[in-house]
Amino acid sequence: MKKIILLLLSVSFFATLEAQQSLRGIVIAADNKKPVALANVFLSNTSVGTVTNDKGEFTIDRFPSGRYDVVISCIGYESYVTTLQSNQLPEQLHVTLKPKVHELQEVVVAPFEKNGWERWGKFFVDNFVGTSAFAEDCKLKNKDVIKFRYDKKANVLQAFASEPVILENKALGYILKYDLKDFIYNYNTRILYFQGYPLFEEMETSRNRLKERWERNREDSYYGSLMHFMRSVFRNRLVENGFEARKLIKISEEEKKRVKDLYRNRMLEMQQGGLRIVMSDSALAKGNKDSAAYYRKVMSQPDKLAVLINQVLPGDSIAYAIDSITAGIFFQDHLQVTYKHKLTPPEFITTINPAETYKGPVVSEIFLVNKKELVVLANGSYFEGIDMISSGYWGWWEKLATMLPFDYWPKRNKLPLSKQ
């Protein structure tokens, strides 16, 4: 297995040396078939982008190596997204943008919160932008485009944006335009999910000291991050780059699994009986209220007991080559990941327990929700992101205030991680 990973490393290195290709295309409106001028065209989660001219044409001259979501957006139109591989670019991309028929307020079933920002604004900023030291130097420039809807019955909060959210990040030196597609927080499970298409624009300055500060902060944001981890996985350099991965078994999940199996078996029984399936706790318990209450309790309980297998896993025990440009990562149970070369930030400790005095290295956990492999690329991107849940340090750290584009590479290798 290790030899395969090394082969992947060698092949991917030569792939990055290939001449970068150009992506050309034309954008027209679906209703009148006329060219759409000044539409934003960009590669999601990068600083690579352009706008269409008055003929609706665009060119991205240096399409970077790898797989990217190409996003085309314009106010008044639905965003268009397609995934392209650098070695399989079309001769010309023809895009038709559909006009937005309804205002955002009319799309959702339930009305937005009348005073949504006053009620949910701080929660949104804390969980979308973050609470790290870098977040203090960030400012949302158009918070008025963000609306909220709270489902009291499901205990779920959602946020919507009628146009890209603009974040000024003076800590890292970026203007971030984030095309928000989903922001969902479930208060019962305490799981946050947000997804969208970010474009990074470099802030300009003639002050060398400010440029140096931005680079230092970018390096601090990068080392020990999820991007750093995934790039290390791809190159089979976890240990060399300061990461220690260990197997973590959550005992209480066995009971949850048993209850889930009961749900599944009961559903099959109902299906075989020709019944219309509307699954509930009482249906599972066949009318026994005490059992139904127990099942609800089990499914809502946080993990109580964890057993850590104190053995550092080699990279090739969880990662493998899929082909010449992609790697796969898969593991059972949970994975505890320690990054030895970064101390836990005091802001993170405060969010857990203000009285805590822990000063050890940062520790994160990841879990494959659907028990499917993640596909990892050389730049650290992975998919599908919804298949993995991160908690601990990464669950707190990986927000917009610390987000870096996939075309970022640190100038100074504090630890040995090269593009090769």
HUPE-V925951 format. One record per residue. PHI is phi in radians with two decimals (NA if undefined). NEAR is the number of other ideal C-beta (glycine too) atoms within 10 Angstrom. D_LAST is the distance of its C-alpha to the last C-alpha in Angstrom with 2 decimals. Layout:
<<PHI | NEAR | D_LAST> <PHI | NEAR | D_LAST>>
This chain:
<<NA | 12 | 19.38> <-1.10 | 12 | 16.71> <-1.11 | 9 | 16.15> <-1.11 | 15 | 15.79> <-1.09 | 21 | 12.97> <-1.13 | 13 | 11.09> <-1.13 | 12 | 12.04> <-1.06 | 23 | 10.74> <-1.03 | 17 | 7.21> <-1.11 | 12 | 7.78> <-1.15 | 13 | 9.67> <-1.15 | 22 | 7.67> <-1.10 | 14 | 5.10> <-1.17 | 10 | 8.56> <-1.13 | 15 | 10.05> <-1.27 | 16 | 8.48> <-1.49 | 8 | 10.05> <-1.15 | 10 | 13.33> <-1.08 | 5 | 16.09> <-1.26 | 12 | 16.55> <-1.64 | 16 | 19.94> <-1.84 | 10 | 22.91> <-1.96 | 22 | 24.81> <-2.06 | 15 | 28.54> <-2.92 | 20 | 31.35> <-2.43 | 17 | 34.83> <-2.10 | 25 | 36.30> <-2.24 | 18 | 39.99> <-1.51 | 18 | 42.31> <-1.23 | 13 | 43.63> <-1.38 | 12 | 47.19> <-2.01 | 9 | 48.06> <1.08 | 8 | 45.35> <-1.63 | 9 | 44.82> <-1.09 | 16 | 41.51> <-1.79 | 22 | 39.94> <-1.55 | 14 | 39.14> <1.07 | 11 | 36.93> <-1.36 | 24 | 35.12> <-1.40 | 20 | 31.75> <-2.15 | 24 | 28.85> <-2.66 | 26 | 25.45> <-1.61 | 24 | 22.32> <-1.00 | 21 | 22.94> <1.12 | 25 | 21.06> <-2.41 | 21 | 19.54> <-1.82 | 18 | 21.06> <-1.67 | 22 | 21.35> <-2.94 | 18 | 25.02> <-2.75 | 14 | 28.21> <-2.27 | 13 | 31.92> <-1.35 | 23 | 34.22> <-1.49 | 15 | 36.79> <-1.20 | 9 | 40.53> <-1.70 | 12 | 40.07> <1.38 | 19 | 37.61> <-1.64 | 14 | 34.77> <-2.60 | 22 | 31.20> <-2.50 | 13 | 28.02> <-1.86 | 22 | 24.42> <-1.17 | 11 | 23.13> <-2.14 | 11 | 19.36> <-1.29 | 20 | 18.63> <-1.18 | 16 | 14.98> <-1.14 | 20 | 12.98> <2.19 | 23 | 14.12> <-1.89 | 19 | 17.50> <-2.47 | 26 | 19.70> <-1.44 | 16 | 23.33> <-1.61 | 23 | 25.13> <-1.98 | 22 | 28.06> <-2.19 | 23 | 31.18> <-2.39 | 20 | 33.81> <-2.76 | 21 | 37.04> <-1.04 | 11 | 39.92> <1.71 | 10 | 42.62> <-2.23 | 19 | 40.39> <-1.25 | 14 | 38.52> <-1.17 | 18 | 34.72> <-1.96 | 18 | 33.02> <-2.31 | 14 | 29.69> <-2.47 | 12 | 27.81> <-1.80 | 10 | 24.39> <-2.22 | 17 | 22.53> <-1.82 | 13 | 19.48> <-1.04 | 18 | 17.81> <-1.62 | 14 | 18.52> <-2.40 | 8 | 22.06> <-1.30 | 17 | 23.51> <-1.26 | 11 | 27.31> <-1.08 | 6 | 29.14> <-2.66 | 10 | 30.81> <-1.64 | 19 | 30.82> <-1.77 | 9 | 34.42> <-2.15 | 19 | 34.96> <-2.03 | 15 | 38.30> <-1.64 | 21 | 38.72> <-1.60 | 12 | 41.50> <-1.11 | 12 | 43.74> <-1.33 | 14 | 44.16> <-1.30 | 9 | 47.61> <-2.09 | 8 | 48.34> <-1.20 | 8 | 47.62> <-1.01 | 14 | 45.31> <-1.08 | 11 | 48.36> <-1.56 | 7 | 49.94> <-1.35 | 11 | 46.97> <-1.33 | 13 | 46.94> <-1.24 | 6 | 49.81> <-1.64 | 10 | 50.67> <-1.22 | 9 | 51.24> <-1.30 | 17 | 48.89> <-1.11 | 15 | 49.85> <-1.08 | 8 | 52.27> <-1.97 | 10 | 51.01> <-1.03 | 18 | 47.52> <-1.16 | 15 | 45.64> <-1.08 | 9 | 48.26> <-1.49 | 14 | 47.94> <-2.02 | 21 | 44.27> <-0.99 | 16 | 42.53> <-1.13 | 10 | 41.53> <-1.06 | 13 | 40.32> <-1.08 | 22 | 38.19> <-1.09 | 22 | 36.66> <-1.08 | 13 | 36.03> <-1.71 | 18 | 34.27> <-1.77 | 23 | 32.55> <-1.53 | 23 | 31.64> <1.99 | 21 | 31.71> <-2.17 | 19 | 33.56> <-1.28 | 21 | 30.88> <-1.07 | 15 | 31.57> <-1.15 | 25 | 29.43> <-1.12 | 20 | 31.76> <-1.14 | 14 | 34.63> <-1.75 | 15 | 33.17> <-1.95 | 22 | 32.86> <-2.48 | 13 | 35.66> <-1.34 | 19 | 36.41> <-1.54 | 13 | 37.91> <-2.43 | 14 | 39.67> <-1.09 | 14 | 40.63> <-1.17 | 10 | 43.71> <-1.45 | 16 | 41.76> <-1.68 | 23 | 41.02> <-2.14 | 19 | 43.67> <-2.22 | 20 | 44.21> <-2.41 | 17 | 45.91> <-2.01 | 17 | 46.84> <-1.65 | 12 | 48.09> <-1.12 | 7 | 50.47> <-1.15 | 5 | 51.17> <-1.48 | 11 | 47.56> <1.04 | 12 | 46.66> <-2.21 | 15 | 43.66> <-1.86 | 22 | 42.61> <-2.21 | 18 | 40.91> <-2.12 | 23 | 39.85> <-2.29 | 19 | 39.81> <-2.34 | 19 | 38.93> <-1.38 | 17 | 40.70> <-2.70 | 16 | 37.97> <-0.96 | 22 | 34.47> <-1.35 | 25 | 34.49> <-1.85 | 16 | 33.57> <-2.06 | 23 | 32.13> <-1.65 | 14 | 32.03> <-1.86 | 23 | 29.48> <-1.37 | 17 | 30.40> <-1.36 | 21 | 28.30> <-1.84 | 26 | 24.91> <1.40 | 20 | 26.24> <-2.22 | 25 | 26.09> <-1.76 | 16 | 28.81> <-1.88 | 23 | 27.97> <-1.87 | 22 | 29.88> <-1.98 | 22 | 29.90> <-1.43 | 20 | 31.61> <-1.32 | 20 | 32.98> <-1.84 | 13 | 33.80> <-2.53 | 12 | 34.63> <-2.48 | 21 | 35.48> <-2.32 | 13 | 37.33> <-2.16 | 21 | 38.38> <-1.74 | 14 | 40.48> <-1.23 | 11 | 42.66> <-1.29 | 10 | 43.66> <-1.58 | 13 | 40.25> <1.04 | 10 | 38.69> <-1.88 | 13 | 35.69> <-1.84 | 15 | 34.22> <-2.33 | 12 | 32.47> <-2.33 | 17 | 31.44> <-2.57 | 12 | 29.53> <-3.09 | 20 | 29.09> <-2.22 | 21 | 27.04> <-1.58 | 23 | 25.87> <-2.13 | 24 | 25.27> <-1.75 | 25 | 24.04> <-2.13 | 15 | 25.71> <-1.16 | 12 | 24.98> <-1.33 | 15 | 28.13> <-1.78 | 8 | 29.36> <-2.77 | 12 | 30.72> <-1.76 | 6 | 31.63> <-1.53 | 8 | 31.66> <-1.11 | 8 | 28.86> <-1.15 | 8 | 29.62> <-1.21 | 13 | 29.21> <-1.06 | 14 | 25.81> <-1.13 | 10 | 24.76> <-1.11 | 16 | 26.28> <-1.03 | 19 | 24.41> <-1.17 | 15 | 21.04> <-1.08 | 11 | 22.15> <-1.16 | 19 | 23.32> <-1.13 | 22 | 20.18> <-1.11 | 16 | 18.21> <-1.12 | 20 | 21.04> <-1.19 | 22 | 20.93> <-1.32 | 20 | 17.22> <-1.19 | 19 | 17.00> <1.56 | 26 | 18.69> <-1.38 | 23 | 18.89> <-1.15 | 21 | 18.66> <-1.09 | 23 | 15.62> <-1.06 | 22 | 13.87> <-1.09 | 25 | 15.30> <-1.14 | 21 | 14.26> <-1.13 | 23 | 10.55> <-1.21 | 23 | 11.06> <-1.06 | 25 | 13.16> <-1.02 | 27 | 10.81> <-1.67 | 24 | 8.39> <0.96 | 22 | 11.71> <-2.26 | 19 | 11.40> <-1.04 | 22 | 14.61> <-1.14 | 15 | 16.62> <-1.07 | 13 | 14.15> <-1.66 | 22 | 13.64> <1.68 | 22 | 17.41> <-1.69 | 23 | 18.42> <-2.17 | 16 | 21.40> <-1.85 | 25 | 22.44> <-2.33 | 16 | 26.03> <-1.32 | 18 | 28.36> <-2.24 | 19 | 31.07> <-1.81 | 14 | 34.22> <-1.67 | 17 | 36.50> <-1.12 | 11 | 39.98> <-1.11 | 14 | 41.82> <-1.16 | 17 | 39.71> <-1.11 | 11 | 41.76> <-1.20 | 13 | 44.88> <-1.09 | 16 | 43.17> <-1.11 | 10 | 42.02> <-1.08 | 10 | 45.62> <-1.16 | 18 | 46.96> <-1.10 | 14 | 44.46> <-1.14 | 10 | 45.65> <-1.12 | 15 | 49.20> <-0.99 | 16 | 48.38> <-1.12 | 12 | 46.92> <-1.15 | 11 | 49.89> <-1.14 | 16 | 52.43> <-1.15 | 15 | 50.90> <-1.13 | 11 | 51.22> <-1.06 | 12 | 54.83> <-1.16 | 15 | 55.59> <-1.14 | 11 | 53.88> <-1.17 | 8 | 55.96> <-1.48 | 8 | 59.05> <1.32 | 6 | 58.54> <-1.48 | 11 | 58.16> <-1.26 | 6 | 56.31> <-1.59 | 11 | 53.32> <-2.26 | 7 | 53.07> <-1.29 | 12 | 51.48> <-2.59 | 11 | 52.60> <-1.13 | 18 | 53.07> <-1.19 | 15 | 56.77> <-1.15 | 17 | 56.12> <-1.11 | 19 | 53.90> <-1.46 | 18 | 56.62> <0.98 | 10 | 59.32> <1.60 | 8 | 61.33> <-1.38 | 13 | 61.03> <-1.15 | 10 | 60.30> <-1.10 | 8 | 59.52> <-1.13 | 15 | 56.82> <-1.04 | 17 | 55.41> <-1.12 | 13 | 55.18> <-1.12 | 14 | 53.44> <-1.10 | 21 | 50.82> <-1.07 | 16 | 50.13> <-1.12 | 11 | 49.80> <-1.06 | 15 | 47.34> <-1.21 | 15 | 45.08> <-1.65 | 10 | 45.12> <-1.24 | 11 | 44.54> <-1.27 | 8 | 41.33> <-1.11 | 15 | 39.71> <-1.75 | 10 | 41.95> <-2.27 | 10 | 40.65> <-2.23 | 15 | 37.15> <-2.00 | 11 | 36.31> <-1.65 | 11 | 33.07> <-1.47 | 12 | 31.90> <-1.39 | 8 | 30.81> <-2.46 | 10 | 28.13> <-1.20 | 13 | 24.43> <-1.49 | 20 | 22.72> <-1.22 | 15 | 19.65> <-0.99 | 24 | 16.84> <-1.37 | 17 | 17.76> <-1.57 | 14 | 21.31> <-2.16 | 17 | 20.66> <-2.27 | 29 | 17.61> <-2.78 | 18 | 17.20> <-1.39 | 22 | 15.83> <-1.66 | 14 | 18.07> <-2.67 | 10 | 16.79> <-1.23 | 13 | 13.83> <-2.23 | 20 | 12.63> <-2.35 | 18 | 14.32> <-2.07 | 27 | 14.84> <-2.08 | 18 | 18.17> <-2.29 | 21 | 19.49> <-2.64 | 12 | 23.13> <-2.76 | 19 | 25.46> <-1.56 | 10 | 29.21> <0.99 | 15 | 31.15> <-1.88 | 21 | 29.32> <-2.20 | 20 | 26.18> <-1.65 | 20 | 26.48> <-2.11 | 24 | 23.31> <-1.89 | 19 | 23.62> <-1.88 | 24 | 21.25> <-1.20 | 15 | 22.57> <-1.78 | 13 | 21.58> <-2.51 | 17 | 23.51> <-1.38 | 14 | 27.28> <-1.11 | 19 | 29.00> <-1.09 | 18 | 30.21> <-1.07 | 13 | 34.01> <-1.13 | 16 | 34.26> <-1.21 | 18 | 32.81> <-1.05 | 16 | 35.23> <-1.10 | 12 | 38.08> <-1.18 | 14 | 37.47> <-1.50 | 12 | 37.87> <-2.75 | 9 | 40.70> <-0.99 | 7 | 41.95> <-1.53 | 7 | 43.45> <-1.23 | 13 | 40.23> <-2.15 | 7 | 38.95> <-1.05 | 13 | 35.75> <-2.27 | 9 | 33.20> <-1.48 | 9 | 30.59> <-1.21 | 16 | 26.90> <-1.23 | 21 | 26.08> <-2.29 | 17 | 26.69> <-2.25 | 24 | 26.12> <-2.30 | 19 | 27.17> <-2.29 | 22 | 26.00> <-2.55 | 18 | 28.15> <-1.52 | 18 | 27.84> <-1.05 | 11 | 31.07> <-1.72 | 9 | 31.54> <0.95 | 10 | 30.03> <-2.08 | 12 | 27.55> <-1.16 | 16 | 23.86> <-1.70 | 20 | 21.42> <-1.67 | 17 | 18.88> <-2.05 | 21 | 15.45> <-1.86 | 21 | 12.92> <-1.06 | 24 | 9.25> <-1.44 | 24 | 10.82> <1.70 | 23 | 12.97> <-1.30 | 21 | 16.04> <-2.58 | 22 | 18.31> <-2.71 | 15 | 21.68> <-1.50 | 11 | 24.50> <-1.10 | 12 | 24.57> <-1.21 | 11 | 28.27> <-1.44 | 16 | 27.75> <-2.24 | 18 | 26.44> <-1.93 | 17 | 28.44> <-1.97 | 19 | 27.04> <-2.49 | 16 | 29.42> <1.26 | 18 | 29.72> <-1.05 | 23 | 27.41> <-1.13 | 20 | 25.23> <-1.06 | 18 | 28.47> <-1.58 | 22 | 29.63> <-1.39 | 25 | 26.51> <-1.34 | 16 | 24.92> <-2.24 | 21 | 27.29> <-1.11 | 23 | 27.32> <-1.14 | 24 | 27.71> <-1.98 | 26 | 24.30> <-1.29 | 24 | 22.50> <-2.11 | 22 | 19.45> <-1.25 | 21 | 18.29> <-1.21 | 23 | 15.27> <-1.63 | 17 | 14.11> <-1.50 | 21 | 14.22> <-2.40 | 15 | 11.56> <-1.11 | 17 | 13.22> <-1.31 | 8 | 13.96> <-2.00 | 7 | 14.62> <-1.48 | 13 | 12.61> <-1.06 | 12 | 15.71> <-2.22 | 17 | 13.87> <-1.21 | 9 | 10.62> <-2.40 | 19 | 8.15> <-1.78 | 9 | 5.18> <-1.21 | 12 | 3.75> <-1.44 | 12 | 0.00>>
